[in-house]
Amino acid sequence: MSIIKGSEKIVNPLQESALKKKGLCDYVINIASGCLHGCTFCLAPETLILYSDLVWRKLENARVGDELLGFDENVTTHVYRFFRKTTIEAIQWSKKPAYKIITEVGEVIATANHGWLNYRGNWLPTSELTSSSENRKDGFSTLKSIGSARYLSPSTDYKLGYIVGMTEGDGTFRFNPSELYKGDYTPYWRVALCDIEPLERLVEYLLKFEISVDIRPYYQGNEKHRSAQKVETRSQSQCRKLFFLINKLLDTTEYHRGFVAGFFDAESSFNGSLRFSQKTLPVLHQVQKYAESFGFTFKIEKYKNSCFNLRLIGGFTEVIRFFSIFCPAIIIKSDKIIGGALKGMKSAKVIDKIPLGIVDVIDIQTSTHTFFANGLATHNCYVPSTPAIRTKQKELQEKGISNPQMDWGKYLLVRENIPQQLEEKLNRKKKWRETPEGKGVILLCSGTDPYQNYQTAKITRQTVEILSKNQRRVIILTRSPLWINDLDILNQPNITVGMSLPFLNDELSLKIEPQAPPPSKRYEALQKGDRAGCRLYVAMAPTPPIMTLDDFKKNLEQIMKINPEVIFWEPINARGTNGKRMIAAGLEFASSIMTKKSWAENFIKQWEEVEEAAKSIGCLDKLHIWPDPELKGYVEEEKLNRWLYMPTVEKW
């Protein structure tokens, strides 16, 4: 689906809230439905994704920080999309209804709203794909394809082929099993290169055949030439092994694949076109034969005063397929793909689309919002879930949002009429809910960020002005520093502004909450609010189990410098799919709190530590615990019930 923006009218802008159990409020106002911080991606764990080194790897093994091959989300001023490196920023496991999509290049399992790039350059969700099996009048969908995806690991035959290809390409080998080597006349085998990756691979692969070599300096280099290293052996026994290995030509697919990769690393170039070079033709004919068995087309060329060249035909698509099939070691050559246009990509007809029911899927977010999955150009993003989405299915679908949960990140419906309707409601409202826990406070917002962008910030400002005029108590909850633009109206006795600040580590934040502004920026905003005279609070939540007593002390010391009225605390919850998502994101600590028992034990341990830290810092009176009813049976019932509905310490 395309991005849907617009307004949304509502009947009641002021909703009674159940958040009094957190000691927060009795009412909530949500400024908008949706968010444009990201978009949906859900694929099966076994899906193959293409990394920036042009190797296909399984999605289930992906980690935050991995670098993939992506492309521009939208066409550029040059009409084309271009290949880009893209970084995985977030990963989430879940269970959702999905389809098996069968195309000409293979199969892929995806959710209904997963986005695909069609041959016209438009994004289509799975739900809108038509197949040849449906026999519809509008025909079938055709998607952009980079070729079949293959999960290839280096077998023994591949390793042997690689050693032989390297030796044939740029090796020197002096050995004859019938000769007698004495004195200074010794046998030797050597490969010398400027690039270190092939040499490191040679060392590893040779060990498979019980041949041990080291990487050593070969040429120091100068201003015009790069330095070079070598791997070498002068052992007669090792040279004998190598002689018989190199002359053991195998007629297997894996041997051919390894041979081409080795020869590429030794004698090739890629600068728009992919070429192999050699002085004599026989070995180039061998490379050509092996490569063409995988469906590639090569042309022999000879220019004046140059070696013979073997040039790959077919443009960028074939170059990428070449790298992904043969998996050479030199990454710098594949780097030259970046910046190339997606023109000339092949098309893949959708043959069938089969519903599968609910299956395990993985959501990922990349920095470009794009990557390649099972050979197809695809869209992605991290998918949050909120009660506001689950309770507004019908209304959002009427706006053209077929699946509000799966379409998250592709729509933003701002409730522009909130200020007007709120003022009218307050003028006629006779009874005001004011429980001891919620204190009649209004929360902005529970379902979306009130300062998500400048449009929502404008509505939020108008709303706060109306509430202030009516002398209502307001709590603002945001992770965006945009609120500091409204300091002139937020520094009032009936308004408190709060931000989540579980820790002060930006690097850890990028892994746990990748879409949020880093803690350093949030803390900076709180400092500005403090200097402006705003009433502040901090949610030191959710804290990971790796935090210690010392960590709590350091955090509380920094938090107290911005003079918060209350500090809310609760630990991170890794049960259910939350734990899988965190482990997939590289957060191994989640495995220690995956069960209810281990989660409860960690909750109680950190509860004791945060109270001890607060006591030592002198802020125990400001600490407010957010307990979970699931702790029943693990903690004293009286203590649990007291905190479940404990009023906060703000002086309203």
N, C-alpha and C positions, 0 to 999 in steps of 0.2 A: 504494500500500500504506500501511497505517497504521504508526505507529512501533512497532517491535518491541523490547521490553526484556526482559531476563531473564538467566539464568545459562547458562554453557556448561561442560560437563565435558570434561576432556581426559585423555589417557592419560599423556602425558609432559610435565610442566611445564617441564622443563629441556632445551632443544634445543641441539645443537652448531651453531656458527655459522661461516659463511665470511667473517665480517667481520674476520678477523685481517689481511686485506690492507690494511685501513684502520688497523691498529694499535690495534684497539679491544678485542676480546674473543675468547674461545673458545666462550662459551655465551650464549644469549639466553633471556629469559623475557618473554612477552607477556601482560599482565594481562587483556586483553579482546580481543574481535573487534568491529570497527566503531567508530563515532564518532557523536555527536549534534551535531557542530558545524555541520552543514549537511545539505542533501538534494539529490537529483539533478535536473538540468535539462539536456536536450539537444535543440536544435532546429536546423533547417537555416538556413544563413546568410541566405537570402532571406526568412526569416520577418519579418513586420512586427510591431513592438512599439510600444505606445502610450506616448508621453512625457507628462510632467506638463502640458505645454502643449496636450495632446490632439491632437497631430499624430503620425500613423503614420510610422515610419522603419524602415529595414532593420536587422535584427539585426547583420549583418556590419559595419555602420558604427558600432556602439555602442562606447563607451569607458567605462572606469572613471570614476566620478564623475557620469555622466549621470543625470538625474532622470526617472524613469518614473512612470506612474500605477499604483499597486498597491492592495492592500486587505488587511484583516486575514486572517492565515493561518487562524485559528480563530474561531468565533463568539464574540462578546463577551457580557458579562452582560446586554446588551440584546437577546439572541437573534440580532441581525443582525451581518454583517460590514460594515465601513465603508471607504469609499475613503480611501486614504492616499498621500502622496507617498513614493516609494521610490528609493533610490540604488543604482546598480550598484557593487558592491564588488569583483567579480572576474570575469574572462572567461577561458575556456579553449577552444582549438580542438582537435578530435580527429576520428577516423574511427570510426564505430560502426554496427551494424545499425540500420535505422530502418524506419518505416512511413509511408505516406501516408494521412492521415486525411481523409476527405471528409465534410463536414458541410453543413447547410443554409446556412451563412453563408460557406462557402468551404473551401479545402484547407489543410492544414498537415502538414509532415514532422517527425516526432519519434521518439525512441528508445522502446524497449519500456517503460521504466519512468518515462517522463516523466509528471508528475501533472497531472490536469485536475479542475476543480470541477464536479460534476454538479448537476442541478437540485434534488436533495435536500440539497445542501450538503455532500456527502462528496467526499473526494479519491479519484480512480481513476487508476491508471497506464494507459498506452496498451495494455499487454498484456491488461487486463481490460475494455477497451471492446468492446461488442457492436454490430453494425451491422445495418441493415435487410436488407442483401444476404445476410446469413448465414442468415436465416429461422429463428432460434433460438426456442425456447419462452419463454425469459426476455426476449424482445423486443430492443429496441435501446437504447443509451445515449443520454441527452440531457444536454448540457453547458450550463453557464452561458455566455451570449453577450452581448457588449456591442454587437453588430452587425458588419456586414462591415467588414473593414480595407481601406483604400485608400491606395496610395502616390501622393500628389498633389504635383506641383511647380508653382510659379506660371508659367503660360504667358503669352504676350503678351496673349491675350484675357482671362485672369484679371486681369492687371495693369490693363488698360484698364477692365474692369468695376469693379475696386476704386476707381480714381480717380473714376469716375462715381458709384458708390455713396456715397463720402465727400462728394462735392460735393452730391449730392441730399439727403444726410442732414444735414450741418452746414456746408455751404459757402456762401459769398457770391460771386456772379459778376455783374459788370456789364460786359457787352460785347455790342455789336451790330455785325456786320460792315458794315452799311450806314450806320452813323453815323460822323461825323468827330469825333475827340477832340482837343481843343486846350486849352492852358493848364492850369488846375487841374482841368478836367473830363477825368479820365483813366480808362481801363478798369482793372479789377483783379479778381483771383481770389484768394480767401482761405479757408483752413480753420483754425479755431482750436479747440484742445482742451486739456484738463488732462493727458491721458495722452500721453506722448512717443512710445510705440511706433508708433501709427498715422502720426504725422507723419514719423518716420524712414522708414517704409515708403513713404509718399507721395513723399518726396524721391528714394528709390531708383527707384520705378516711373516717375516722371515723366522721369527721365533716359533711360529706354528710348525715350521719344518726343521726345528732344532738348529737354526743358524743364527748365531748371535753377533750383531754388529753395533757399532756406535756412530753417532753423528759427530763429525770433526770438522775443523776449519779447512777450507780448500783454497780460497782466493780472497785476499783482503779487500779488494775493490778500490775504486777511486771515484773521482767526480763524475766520470762518464759511465762507469760500470758498477753494478751492484756486487756486493760480496757474495761468496758462494760457500756452501758446506758440502760435505760428502759423506756417504756411507761406503765402507770398504772392508774387504777381508783379503788377507794374503795367506790364509790357512789352506793347506793342500786338501785337508779333509773336508772343509767347508766348500771350497771351490769344486771338489768332486761332487758333493751333494747338489750344488747349484747347477753344475753341468747337466746332470741327469734330469733335474727339475725343469730347466729351461728347454731341454730337448724333448720333454714329455708333452707334446702337443695334444691337448684334449679337444674333442669335438662336442663340448657341452655349452649350453646357453650361458651358464655362470662363468665358465672360463672365458668365453668370448666377451662377456660384459666386463670382466676384470681386465682383460688385455686392452680393450679400448680405453678404459679409465686410466690404466698405467701409461699407455702411449700418449694420451692427452696431456697428462701431467708432465711428461717429458718433452714432447715436441708439438706444441700447439699454440694457437693465439686466438683471442676473441676480442674483437674491437668492432662490433656491429655485425661482422661475419665470423663464423667459427671455421678455423682452418687447422689442418695438420700439415707439417712440413717435413720433408726428408730428401736427401740427395738422390736416393735410388727408389725405383718404383715398386719392387716386390713387396716390401713391408707395408707400403701405402695400400697396395691392392689387398693385403691381408686385413688391414684395418677397415677398408671399405667393405670387404666381404662380411666381416663380423658385424659391423654397424648396420649394414643393409638388411641383415637377418632380423633386425628389430623394426624394420619398416622405414628406415631413414634413406634419403637419397643424397649421394655425394657426386661431386664432379671433380675430375683431375684437371689441374691447370698448371701451366709452365710459362713463366715470364722470363724475359731476357735477363741474364746474369742473376738468376735466382734458383732456389730449389724447386722441386715439384711440390705442389699444394693440393690438398684434398679438401674441398670446400663443401660445407653442409648447405643443402638447398632447403628453403622453406620458411625463412624469417624467424622472428622471436619465438613463436609457438614451438617450432621444431627445436630451437636452441634450448628452451626450457625443458622440453621432453627429453632431450639428449642428456642434460645434467641430471634430471631426476631418475633416469634409467641407469646411467653408467656410474653416477656418484663419484666423480673424480675428487681428489683431495684439495686442490688449489681453489680456495674460496674466492680469491681476488678476481679470478676470471669470470665467475658467475656474478660478481658485484656489478659488472658492466651492463647487466640486464636492467638495473635500476635506472629509471628515467626514460626507458623506451616506451613507445606507445602501444596500446592494446589493439592496434589495427591488425587485421589479418587473422584474428583468432578464429578457431574453428567453431562450428555450431553443433550442438547436440540435441537431437529431437527427443522430446519426452514421449516415451513409448507407453508407459502405464503409471498409474498412481494408485497405490493400494493402502487403505486405512489399516492400521495395526493395533489401535487401541492405545492404552497407556503404557509407555516404556520409559526406561532411563534415558535422559538426555543431558547434554552439557551446554550451558550458556557461556560464551566467552565474549570479552570486549577487547578490541584491538584499537590502537591509536589512529588508524585510518578508517575504522569501521568496516573494513573489507579484508578478504583473504580468499584462498582457494580450498574447496572441500571436495574430495573425491573427483577431482578434475574440473569442477564447475566454479565459476566466479560467484562469490556469495557475500552476503551482508551479515552483520553481527552486532551484538552488544549485550551488556549486563542487564538482567531483568529483575527489578524489584517487585515486591508484592505488598499491597496495603489494603486494609479493610475497605477504604473508599472505593477501590477498584472493584472488589468482590460484590459490593452492595449496589453498584450502579451499572450493572451489565446492560440492561435494556436501554437505559437513557443514552449511554455512550454508543451502543450499536446503532441507534437512530441517527447519530451524527456521522455514521459511516465508518465507525471503528468496530470491525467485525469481532475482534477478540480483545477487549480492553487490557487484559493481562499480557497477552503475547505482543500486543501493539505498543506496549509501554516504551516511551522514547520516540514515538512517531506521532504524538498528538499533544497539543496543549490548548485547552479550552478555558480561557480566563473568564471568570464571573464578573464581568464589568459592571453589572447592575447591583453588586453587593452593597456599595456605599449608600445608594438611594434606598434600596429595600431595607437595609439595616436601620437607617434613620427612621423610616416609616414604622418599622416593627418596634423600635424602642419608644417611639411616641405613643403607641397604643398598648404596649406591654404593661400589664398591671401587677403580675406576680413574677417575682424573680427568685430563681432557685439559688439557695446559698447554704450548702452543707458545711459542717465544721471542717471537713477535709478539703473540699474544693473552694470554699470561701467566696463563692459567687464569681470566681475569676473566669475570664474568657481566654482561651488558648488560640493563638495564631501560629501554626496550623498543625493539625494532626495527620492529614493525608498528603500534603505537599509542602514544599518550602515556600514561605511567603515572600522570600527575597530571591526566588529562583532566577529571575531576570529583571530587567528594568521595567517591563510591563507589569509584572506581578508586584514589584516594589511600589509602583505608583498606586495601585489599588490598595495595597497594604497601608500606605501612608494615609490615604483618604479614610480608610476604615478606622485606623488608630485615632485620627482626628475626631471622628464622630463619637467613638467610644469615650475619648477623653472629655469631650463636650458634655457627655451624659454621665460623667463621673463614674465610669465603670473601670473595674480592675482588669488589667491586661497582662498576659504572659506571652512573650514572643519566643518561639523555638525555631532556630535556624542554624545552618552550617555555613551560610554565605556571609562574607564580610560586607555585603552591600548595605546592611542595616546602618552602618556608620554614616551613610549619607543623610539619615533622618535623625541625627543626634539632637537637632533643635526641637523635635517634638517627643523624643523618647526619654529625655531626662526629666521625667515627671514622677511624682510620688505614687501614682496609680499604675505605673508601667514597670515591669522587669523584663530584661532581655537575657536569654540564656543560650549557650552554645555547648555542644558535646565536645569534651576534651578528656578522653580516657587516658591519654598518655601524651608526651611531648616529643615523640619520635616520628619525624616525617617519613622515614623509610619504612617503618612498621605500618604506618597509616596507609601508605600506598598499597600494601599487601592486603590489609584487613578491610579498608574502606576506600577503594581506589578512586571513586567518583567524587569524594568529598574534598574540599579545600584542605591543605595540610594543616596540622596542629599549629605550626608556627604562624600562619596567616590568621587563624582563628584567635590565637592568643594575642596577636598584635591588635586585632579588632577589639577585643575585650579591654586591652590597655587604653585604647582611644575612648571607649565608652566610659571607663572609670574616670579618666581625666575630664570628661564632659559632664560628670555628675550623674550618670545613669545608674539605676538599680540593676544589679547583675546577679545571675546565678550560673552555675556550671554543672553539667552532667558528666561526672567522671565515670563514664559508662559507654560501652561495655569493656571491662578490663580483661585482657588475656591472662591465662594461667601462668605465663612466664614472669609476670610481675611479682616482685618481692616486697618485703616490708620496707626496704630502703627505697625502692621505686615509688612506693606510695608516699613516703616521707618527702622525697624530692618533688614529686608532682604537687602535693599539697602545699609545700613551701612556695612554689611558683604561683599556684592558684590563689593563695591568700594575698599575694601582692596586688591583685586586681579587686580586692575587697568584695567578694561575693557574699550575698545574704544567705545562700544555702548551697550545699554541694551534694548533689544526688549521686548515688553509687549503686552499681550492680555489675556482676561479672558477665563475661561472654558466654553464650549458650551454643554448644556444639552438637546438640542432639539432633537426630533426623538428618535431613539433607544439608543442614547448616554445616555439620562436621565434614561431610564429603566435599562441600564447596571449599572449605578452608584448607583441607588437606590437598585438594587439587591446585590450590593457589600457592602451595609451598609452605603452608602454615602447619608444620608437623605437630605443634603443641596441641592441636585439636584432638589428636588421637588419645590424649590423656583425659579428656572429658566427654567422651562419646556416649557413655552409658549414663543412665539417670543417677546411679550411685556415685560414680566418679565426678559427675557434674555437681551433685549436692555436696560432696566432700570438699571440692574445690571452692564452692560458694561459701561454705562455713569457714574454711581456712582463710580465704581472702577477707571475709567479713570481719574476722577477729583481727587480721593484720591491718585493715584500713581503719578500724576503730583505734587500734594501738597507735598507728601513725598519726591519726587526727589528735589523739590525746597528747602525744609528744610534741606536736606542732602547736597545740593550743586551739584547735578548731573543732573539737568534738561536738560542741553545741551547734555547729553549722551543718554537720553531717546528717544526711537523710538517706536511709537505706530503702532501696526499691526491692523488696523480697518477691519471691515467686511462690504462689500457692502450692506448687509441686514440691516445695521443701517440707511439706507436712510429713511427719514421721522421721525427719532427719534433724530437726531443730525443735527446741521447746515450743509447744503450741502457743503458749501465752506470749512469748517473744515474737513469734511469727504474726499472730493476729494483731498485736500492738502496732507493728510496722506496716501491715497491709493497708490500714486506714489512718496512718499517722498524719496529722496536719503538719505542714511545713512551718518553718520558723519565721517566714517573712512577716513583718509588722504592717498589716494592711489597715 
